[in-house]
Amino acid sequence: MAAETDLLILGGGTGGYVAAIRAAQKGQNVVIVEKSKLGGTCLHRGCIPTKALLRSAEVYETVKSADEFGISSVEAGFDFLKVQARKEKVVEQLHQGVQALCQKNKIKIYNGEGAILGPSIFSPVSGAVAITFPDSDKEDLIIVPKKLIIATGSSPRSLPNVAIDERYILSSNGMLELETLPEKMAIIGGGVIGVEWASLLNSFGVDVTIIEYADRLVINESESVSRELKKQFKKRGIHIMTQAAVESAEVIADKVSVRVKEQQEMQFDKVMVAVGRTPNVNGIGLQNTSVQFDDKGIHVNEYYQTTESHIYAIGDCINTLQLAHVASKEGEIAVNHLCGETVEPLNYNDVPKCTYTHPEIASVGYHSSNFPENMNVKVGKFYFKGNGKSLIHGDADGFVEVLRDEETDDLVGVTIIGPNATDLIGEASTAIYLNASALELGEAVHAHPTISESVMEAALDAYGLAIHK
């Protein structure tokens, strides 16, 4: 006998549990099927644990530079096992919070593996889900939902000539399980994941080399940001190789030998592969349905409906921005739509993107390297070295760029590299969402002294009105 429910969500990551809570708030009976832990990659293997490690690295760097602030202290040191333990404590606290939220909203959780069924005796249409419990004596279960949301996330991508063993050659998952730090490490990939790990490892004293196939780091950000990041990374002692194609990585006598095309072979203690993530679309039963999908993810419309209108898909398993806050918003939109409400599609150009390196990077809208050719853009710029709060904090490298469309006077983009960038971008994101002009952003009173004054000055500079430039 199959059980029934209003909505089943396959995957309890950030997108999945947010969608579940939103649906429960609207009176839906909701089931989540999650094979691991609620919170998914973001909470357990991505956003949260890496940022906890980055915070420990930041504190360590601050203590090491205490003398610059007139503070005398003994030589700084760190215990990496304690750093890891703190990370786990943060993750577990948030995990318990997510569990409590689902319980509060009367969401039924099944910790098992779900596979989507085609039309059967249980349902005349695709979308029923068979749940198995590999690590339990529980009997298999079939649930027939009126609506289904697929939120199965993504997994680390590898390279055909580099075999990840999670001992010497690691993915981001394996990196989080390290008990000791290597002396010398290569990171294949200079995107967000790669540069964040490079930043924190360097802070802890690891000799880091980034090997990037493209001609610059963080290619989704502006060229000016890439140059600034490269400059600051080199100043910190991080080695950077661009336009570098890795031909092989082989473990030889407890070392990893990395061969890069037209370069000398290099030896490292460990190698991290950070070349992106691939959507989890195989092994979940999609072949039993008429839902269309490929290696880039499940095909959906602007409301996240698949080719079977009662089945939706959100998050990393579809071909959109692989960001936790994007998955959450997609989940909310999908739920609102399946509940019959009128909803506005998500404008992905207005989604803020953050990189938690030192220096931090954040952007929203267009940047100085990707705005449309037919758009007449004026770029306002302000350097943090002209900001009092940045100088007080001893962190005054970097800048803010504000883009305005000279024809419409619209604020069309903001890019920040420097202190508190990932928090500052919220103001810019809100301004773009509210269709503010750059002048309105610049004329709004900003408290002094604050780092946010740099955003104000950059916005005013788009009109040649910056005071402190």
N, C-alpha and C positions, 0 to 999 in steps of 0.2 A: 504494500500500500504506500503510495507516495503522499508526502505532506505538501501542503500548498501555502503560499505566502504572496503578499502584494509585490514585493521587490526582493530579489536576491542579488547580492553584489559579490562577484567572484574576485576576491582580493581585498585585504583589509589594510592596505597602505594608506598614505595620506589622502589620496583621491577617494579611495573606497570608503574609509570610515567617515570622512566629511560628508560624502554623498549619503551615507546611511543615516547620519544624524539629521541632515536636512530633510530627508524623506520621513523620518520618524516624527520630526516636528510638524510635518504636514498630515500626520495621522496614518501613515502607511505602516503596515506590518513588515518589518525588515529583517532579513537574514544576511549575515556575512559569512562567507566561506574563506578561510585563510589557512594556508598550509604551514605557516610559521607563526610569527607574532604580529599582533595588531601594531600598526605603525609602519610596517614595511621597510623598504630600503632607506627612506629618509631618516626614520627614527633609529634604526638598528645598524645600518651599514653605509650611511651616507651623510646627509646634512648635519644631524645632531652630533654623532660621535666625532666627526672630523672637526666640527667647530669647537667642541670641547677640548680636543687636542690642540687646536690653534690658540685657544684661550690660554692654556697652560704654557704654550710656547711664548705667547705675548707677555705673560707675567714673568717668565724667565728672562726674556730680553729686557724688561723694565728693571728687574732687580740688578742685572748686569750693568745697566747704565745709570744706576742710582747716584754714582759719584757726580754725574753731570748735573744733578739737581741739588748738589751740596749735601747729599746723604752718605754718611760713611757706613760701610757694611763689610762683613766678611765675604770672601769669594763665594759667588753663587754656585749652586749645584742643583741637580735634580735626580729624582728616583723615578725611572720610567714606568716601573710597575705601579707606583702610586698615581702617576699621571693616567695610566690606563684604568686604574680602579676608580678614579674620579669620573672619568668618561663613562664608565659603566653605571655609576651611581646616578649621573644625570639622565642617562638613557632609561634606566629602570624607573626613575621617578616619573618621567614623562609617559612611559609605557603604562604604568599604573593609572595615570591620569586619563589616558585614552580608554582603558578598560572601564574605568569608572563612568566616563561619559557615555559609553555604549550601554552600560548597565542602567544608568539614569534614564536613557531614552528607550529602554526596553527592547534593545536590539539583540537578536539571537545570534550567538557566535558559534560556528562549527570549526574546530581546529582539525582540518582534514584537507585532502586534495580533491578539487572539484573538476569534473569533466562535463562539458556541455553535450547534451543528447539531441539527436534529430527527432523528427516526428516518431511517436511510438504509442504503445498502449497507455502510456501515462499522460501524453499530451498530443493533440493533433498537429501542433506546430513545434518547431525547434525551440530550445531554451530551457527545458528541464535540465537539472544539474544532478549528476550522480556524485555522491560524496563518499570517499573511502578514507579509512583511518589507519594508515600503515603502521603506526606505532602504538596501536591500541587493539583491544579485543572487541571494540564496538562493531556492530554490524553495519554494512554499507547502507546508505540512505539515499533516497531520491526526493528532491524537492522540485515542485512545479510552480514557478513564479509567474505572475501576470506580466511582469517586466523583469528584464535582466540587465545589469550593468557589468561589463567586463572591465576590471581594473587590476590586471595581472602584472603591471609594472615592466621592469627591464632587468637585464643582467649585464655584467661587464663584458665588453667585446674584447676579443684577442686578435692576434695577427696570425696568418697562416703559417708563418715561419718562426713563431715564438710560442713555445708550449708553456702555459702557466701551470706550475706545480704547487703554488701557494707556500713554498718553502724558500726557494731561491729566486724564482720568477713569480711575482705576485700580482694579483688584481687588487683593486681597492678593498675588496673583502678581506683578503689575506693581510693587507697592511694593518688593518684594525686589530688583528690578532697578534701582532708582534710583541714579544716579551722583552727583547733587547733591540737596540738600534744598531744598524750596520755602520761601519766607518765610512764606507764609500758606496754610493748608490746611483744608479741611472734610472731616470723616469722617461719612458717612451711615451711621448705625447705632451704637448704644451698648451692644451686646452684648460678649462676651468679645474678639472680634477687634478691634472698634472701639476699646475702651478701652485695650487693650494698645498699639495703634499710637499712640493719643493720648498715652499716658504716655511712650513712648520719643521720639516726635517733640518733645514739649514739653521733654524733658530736653536735646535737641540745639538748642533755641532756636527751634523752629518755632511760629508763632502758630496754635494749633489750635482749631477749633470742632467740637464733636460735635453732630450733628443727629439726634435720636432720636424715632421716631414714638410710642413708649410714654410713659407718664407718669414713668418713671424709668430710670436706667441699670441694667445687669445685672439684668434683671427675673427671672432664674432664681434669684437670691440673695435674701436677706431684705431687707425694707424698711429695716431698720437699717443693713445693709451699703451699700445704695444711697445712703442719706443720708450715711454717713461717706465714701464714695468721692467723692460730689459735693462735699462740704465740702473734702476734701483736694485734689481737682482744681481747684476754684475758687481755693484758696489758692495753687496753683502757676501760676495764670493761664490755665487751660484754660477756654474758653467752652463752655457747655452749654445746648443748646436741647432741651427735652422737649415731648412732645405736638406735635411739628412734622412736618408732612407735606410731603415734597419733591415739588413739582409738576413741576419740570424742572431740568436742568443742561445748559447749552449753552456750547460753546467759542466765545468771541468775542475776536479779537485777542490771542491767547496768554494769555487769562484764562478762567476758568470762571465763568459767571454762574449762580448757584443761586437758584431761586425756591421759597420755602417758603410754604405756604398762610397767608394773613393776616399775612404778614411782609414787610418790605422785601426787595427783591432784593439779593443779596450777591455780591461778587466774590472769587475765590480764585485762587491760582496753580495749585493742583491740588486734585482731589477724589478721595477714596477711597470706594468703595462696600463697606460691610461689613455686609451684611444677611443673612448666613448662607450656607449651602452647600446645593447640590442633589445628590441621589444620581445617580451615573453608571449609569443603567439602560437608556439608549437606545444603539443601535448595537452591542450586544454579542450580538445574536442571540436574545434572550429571546422574541421573537415566533415563533421556530421551536419553542418548547416550550410546555408547559402551565403553566409557572411563572407564578404570579400576581404582578403588580407594578403600581404606580401612581406618581404624582409624588412620593410620600413614600418610595418604595423598594420593595424586593422583600419579599413577604410570607413570613414564616417562623414556625415554631413555637418553643417554648422551647429547643429544641436546635439551632435554626438550619437545620432542614430546610425546604425549599420544598415546594410542592405536588407536586413530583416527589421522592420520598424519597431518591434517591441524589444529589440536587443540594442543596447547602447554600449559604447566603449569610451574610456577616458584615461588620461594619464600617459605614462611612458609607453603603453602598448599601442598608442596611435601616433601618427606622424606629426606631432606638434612639439612645442618646446618641452624638453624633459626637465621640468622644474616642479618642485613640490607645490608651490603656490598656484601654478598653472593647473596641476591635477585637481587641486581643491576646487578651484573656480569652475573647471570643466564639470566636476561632479555636481556642483550646485546648479549649473545651467541644465545639465542633463535631467536632474530630478525635477526642477521647475517645469521643464518641457514635458516630461512623461506624466506630470500631474495636470497637464492641460493648460498651463499658464503661458502667457505671452512673454517671451524673453528676448533680450538683445544678445546676439552672438558676441563672443569675446574677440576684441581687437588685439591680436598678439603683438602688434607693434607698440602697444601701450603697456605691455607687461614689463615690470622692472626686472633686470637681470643683475645678479650679484656674484662677485668672486671674493672670497674671504682670505686673500693673501695679505701680506704686509708689503706694500700698501694695498688697502682694499680698493676694489673696483666695483662701480655700479653704473648702470645706464638705463634709460627708458626712452622710448621713441627712436627717432633717427639719431645717428651720430655723424661726425664730420666726414666719415668715409663712405657712407651708404645712403645719403639722402637722394631723392629722385633727381635726375638730370634737369627736369623741367621746373624744378623748385628753386626759386631765388632765395638762398639762405644767408643770413647774417649770423656769424658765430661770435658770441661773447665769451670771454675767457678771463678767469681770475686764478692766480696762483696762491696756494695756501701760505706761502712765505710772507704774504701781505696780511695775514689774518692773525689777530692777537691771540686768540684761544689756541690756535695751532702752535704758535711759538711757545706759549706757556706750557703746553703739553710736550714740547720737544719733538713734535712730529709735523713738520711743515713742508714736506716734499709733496709734489703733485699739484693738481689743478681741477677746476670745474669748467666745463664747456656747456654753454646754453645756446641752442639753435632756435632762431625764429624765422618764420616765413615772411619775407619782406612784403609780399603781395597781400597776404591776409592778416598779418601781424600775429598769427597763431604761434604759440609755443609748440615746437615740433620735436624737441629732443633735449635731453640733459645727460651728460656723461661726467662722472666723477672718478678720479683716482687720487686717493689720499686718505687722511684720517676720517673715520666714521662714515665713509662713503656709503656703506650698505644701510645705514640708518638715515642718512641725509636724503637718499633717493626717494624716500616716502613722500616728502614734500613735493618733489618734482612730479612723481607719479600722480599724486592727487590733483596737482595743478593741470596736468594734461587731461586727466579724466574729467575735470570740471570745465575744460575748454578755456582755460585762462590764457592770457597773453603773457609774453615774457615780461612786459612792463608791469603787469599786475603782480607777477611773482617778485619782481624787483622792488616795487613800491610798497609791498606789504612790510610792516615794521618787524624787523628781526632783532631780538634781544642782543645786547652787547655786554661782555664779549662772548660770542658763541661761534662755533665752527660753521653754523648754518649761514652766517653773514657772507660766507664765500659764495653760496648759491645766489644770494641777493645781488652781490657785486657782479657776478658773471652775467646775470640776467640784465642788469642795468648796462653792462658793457656791450650788450647786443644793440644798444642804442647810442653808444658812446657816452654814457652817463655815469659810469662807475666812479665812485668818489676816491677810493683808495688804490687806484691803479694809475 
